[in-house]
């Protein structure tokens, strides 16, 4: 998450989840944002003004008429200053007031003047959450163009019961801030992305694979979701997660293992896609036969210390999609090369009917598998190309999406 130069206004109302907000402020500041805080007076029963001032580096605006306010109209100056406001937790009381234009404290008067993006994270008892008045307030606010409304999460509640009413976790709140600040240039588009490795089974416990971690593909998913796209991710086995975005974005994750699984899932999803980005490291070869039980050393012939595995080529997913691509669809491929990089990438670009190919080279330090950075060249079907410097993979992903 890169929030360098952004001004974030954090609004806190009087719910027990307020104790988590200093951690959110810390994350936002770590990402480069300048953060100020406004609260209801009840919020300060759960988290102190001193704590919030310490972590934010600014005085806390909690009293409309306090003599310590820097401006006589703080509820106007703060919205002018902010790029985004996040209200977390938003209690049933505050939701009701905000939905009906009631502005009678520091938080609600500030919200009433806010015309920029606002993220709202409700939190309350499950019975209060299900109240018709609360649901009506949530629905009303959700219809406003500048508001990203998060749903409550299920789980243990402060009252000792379990139900729907918990505030979303801090990583979800941070993801929602990033989402709300990103222009929705892909709104109405359906993007298909493949990511991660495939595993080609030799027997029930062994497989052929590669060193892909899925980081580049998952960064591309994040970039597309932030821009408002509906995304289908076909993912090979990875340790990565996009649960924070799944809490509020239209993301469909299809988990696969083998190249055949990925091929079938990708072909199926491509019919609905406007853009397909094939970032997965799909195996080029797979065993001709898979043993149905573990192959034992003792089963080899006497004196034979070698095992031969017969391989066959896998289906070329990019070429298959390229052959069926419609005029409105865009198809982007990836090429990871160890030699003759540009020649191999250009050949793939043309023979597979791609609109763009992203060339990785294992010759470049800091690029390739298992690292957070990448150095790539974008090659287009019209013959142009763009060399990118070594960047974080999320920055590479953002540049790729901006280039499509």
N, C-alpha and C positions, 0 to 999 in steps of 0.2 A: 504494500500500500504506500503510495507516494502522495502526500498532502502538502508538499512544500509550498509555502506562500499562502495557504488557505487559512481563512478565519472561520473557526467553528465555534458556535454558541451552544453551550450545553444547558438545557433546562431540566431541573429536577423537581419533582413534586413529592408529596409526603407518603411514600410507600417504603416498605422494608427493603426493597431492592435498591434503594438509594445508596446503600453501603457499597455497592459494586461500582458506582460511577467513577470514583477516583482512578480505578484501573482503566476504565475507558478513556479518561482524560490523559492518562499516561501513554496509552497506545496512540492516541491522536497526536500528541506532542512528539512522540518518537518518530511518527511518520512525517513530521515536518510542519504540522499545523500550529497556529497560534490559537489558544483556547480561552474563552471567557465563560463564566458561569452565572446563570440566574436561577433562583429557586423560589418556591413558596416558603413561608415561614415554617410550615409543618415539615418540610423536607429536612430542615436543620435539626429536627429531633432525631434523625437517623444518621446523619453525617454532618460533621461540624463545619462551620464557615472557615475555620482555620485550616482544616484539612484541604478543603477545596481551593482555598487561596494558595496554599503551599504547592499543590500539584499543578495548578493552572498558571501560577505566577501573576495572577490578577486579583483585585478585590472582587468579592462576590456581591452581586446585585440581588438582594432579597427583600428590600423595603423600598417602596415607591417614594417615600418621603424622607428617607434617611439623609442626614446632613453630610455623610461621607461620600455620597454619590458624586462621581466626577462631573456629571451633567445633570441639570435640573429635569431633563427629559430623557433619562437613561433608557426607557422603553422604546424610544425612537432612535437614539444614537447607536444602540447595540444592533438592532436589525440593519441599520445602514452599514455598520462595520462588518457584519457577518456575511460569509458566502453561503452558509448553511446553518440551520438550527436543528439539534436533535433533542427531543424531549423524552427522558428516560429516568425513572419510570413515569408513565402517565397514568395517574389513578383514575378511577371512575368519575370522581368529582371534577378533576381537571378536564377530562375528555368532554364531559357534559357542558362545562363552561365554555371551552374552546369552540365546540360545535354550535353554540348558540350566541356567540359573540360577547359573552360576559367577560369583562376584563377588570378584575377587582384586586389583583395583587401583582407583584413584580413579574411573575412568570406569564400570566395570562395577558397582561397589558403588552408585554414584549411580543408574545405570539400574535396578538391582534394586529401588530404593525409589521409583521414579517411577510414579505412578498417573495422571498427567495425559497429555495428548497428546504423542506422540513421533514425530518424523519421522526415518527412517533412510535414508541415502544410501550404499549400498555402493560400494566401489571396490577393484579388485584386478586381477591378471593374468587373462586370459580363461580359462586352464586352471584356475586356482583358482576362478573364478566357476562354471565348469561342473562342478566336483567335486560328487559326490552329497552329501557332507557339507554343503557350502556351500548347495546348493539346498534341502536339508532344513531347514537353519537359517533360510533366508529364508522358506520356506513356513510354518514354525512361527511365526515372529514376525509374518508377515503376517496370521495368523488372530487375533491379539490385537486387541481392540476399540479400544485406545487408540493403535494404531500405524498410521502412514501409511508404507508401504514403497515407496521409489522403485526402479525398475529401473536397472540399469547401462546406460550409453550405449555405442554402437559408436564406434570410432575408434582413432587411434594410442595405444598404451600406452607406459608408461615403459620397458618392457623392449625396445622397438624394434619390436615386432610390432603388428599391427592386429587388433582384435577387440572383443568385448563385455566390458567391465570398467571402462570409464572412469566416474568420478563424473559425475553430471549437472551441467550448468553452474550457475553461481551464481544466475541468474535463475529456474531451475527450483526450486532449493532455497528461495529467497525465496517463490515462489508456493506451494510446498508448506506452508511455515510459515503463510501466510495462510489456506490451505485447511484445515489441521488445527485452526486456532483458531476457525473459523466453525461455529456449530451447524448440523447437517444437516437443516434444516427442509423441504427439498425432496427428501429421499431417497425414491427410488422413483417420482419424477415425471419425465416427459419434457417438456422445454421446447423449443419452436421459436422461434427469433429471426431476424428479418431485419435486415440492417444495410448501411450504405453507399449509394452512388448506383447508378443504372443508366446505361448508355450506349446511346443509340439511334442506330444507324449511318445516316449520310447517304451515305457512300461508303466504300471500304476504309480511308481515313485520317482521316475526320472523323466526329464524332458530336455529338449533343445530350445534355447531362448537367446536373449541378448541383454545388453546392459542398460537398456532404456528404463528410465524411472517414471516417465510420463509427465515430467515437470513442464516441458514446453507445451504439450497439448492441453494440460490443465490451465496454464496461463492463458492460452487462446480462448478457452471456455469462459474464463473470468472476464476477459476483454469483451467478448461478445455479449455476455449477460449484462455487463455494465452499460452497454450501448443499447439495451432494450430488446435484443433478439430473443426469440425462443430457440433453445439449443437442445439438440440431441447429441449426447456424448456416448460413443461406442468405445469402451475402455478395456484394454487388456489388464492383467493383474498388476496393481500398483499399491503403494501404501498411502496414496494421497486421497484427500476428501474435499468435496465441495459442499458439505452440509450447510455451511454458513449461508451460501447463496441459495441453496434449495429451500431455505426457510421463507424466501420471498420472491424468488425468480422462477420462471417457467423452464426448468431444467429436467430433462429426461435422461437418466443414466442407464445404459445397457451394458452390463458386465459380460465380457466374453473371455475365453481362455485361448483357444487355438486360432490359427489363421483362417480356417474354414468357418469358425464361429463368427469371426470379425467380418469376413467377406459377406456372409449371409445377412448379418445385421446391418451392415453398411449399405448393401444393395437395396434392402427393404426400406431403410430410412431415406435414401437418396431421392426417392420419388416425390417426397414432400419438401425437399430442401431447396432453398434459393442459392445457398452457398455451401460448399463442402470443402473442408480443410482436412487433408489426409496426413496427419502428423504421426500416426502410430508407426512403430518399428516392427513391421510385419515380417515374419519369417519367410525367406525365399524358398526354403526347402523344408520338407516334413518327412518323417519316416514312412516308407511304403507300407509297413506293417507295425502295429502296436501290440506288444505282448500283453496277454491278459493277466499275467502274474509276474512278479519281480524276477528279472533275469539273474540267475545265480552263477557265480564263478565256477562252481562245481559242475554246472551243466555244459561247460565248454569241453570239447574233446580233449583227451589226455595229451599233455604237451603243448596245447594251444593257449597262449596268453593274450590273444587278440580277439576282439569282437567286431565284426563288420555290420554296419547298419546301412541298409539300402535306402536312399533318399529319392524323393520326387519333387518337382517344382510345385509351388503353391499357385493358386489363382492370383493374377495380377489385379488387385482391386482398383488401382488408379486407371489402368487401361480399360477395365470393364466399365467403370463409371464414365470415362471419357467417350466411350463408344455410344453411350446412351444419353449423353448430356443434351439437354434442351437449350434453346436459344436464351432463355431467361436465367439459366443456371451458371454459376461460376464455380470452377473446380481448381483448387490449389493443392499442390503436392509438396512433399519434402524430399530432399536428396541428401543423404549423409555419405560422403565420399572420402576415400583415402588417397586417391591419385586421379589425375586427369579430371579434376573436379568440375570445371566449367563445361568441358566437352560432354561429360556424362550427364550433367544436369540439363544441358540444352537438348540433348537427345531425348531424355525422358519428357521434357516439356513438349516437344513436338510429337513424338510417337504416341503419347498417352492423351493427347488433345487437352492439355492443361491450359488454364488462363495465366497461371503464375506458378513458379516453383521456388521454394526456399532452399538454398544451398547451404548446408553445414559442411565444414571441413574438420576432420580430426587433426589436421596439421596446425590448427589455431589453438594456442594455449588459452584455457578458460572456456572453451567451447565443447559441445558434445554432451555425452551422457553424465548424469549424476551430479552436475554442478548447477548453481543458480544463475550462471551467466551464459551468454551465447554470442557468437559472432557469425552473422549470416550475410548472404547476398540474395537479393530478390531479383529473379529473372522473369520477364514478362513475355507473353506470346508475340508481342509486336517487336521484339528484339531489344528493348531497352532493359537496363539493369540498374540496381541500386545497392551499393555496398554499405552495410551498417557497421559501426564500430562495435567493440565489445560492450555489451549492455546486459543488465539484468534480464532474465527471460521474460518477466512481465513487461518490461519496456520493449523488448523485441516483439512480443505478442501485440502490444498496442500499436506499434508501427506497422506490423503486417496487416492488421485489421483496417487501419487508416489508409493503407495502400490498395485495398481491394476496391 
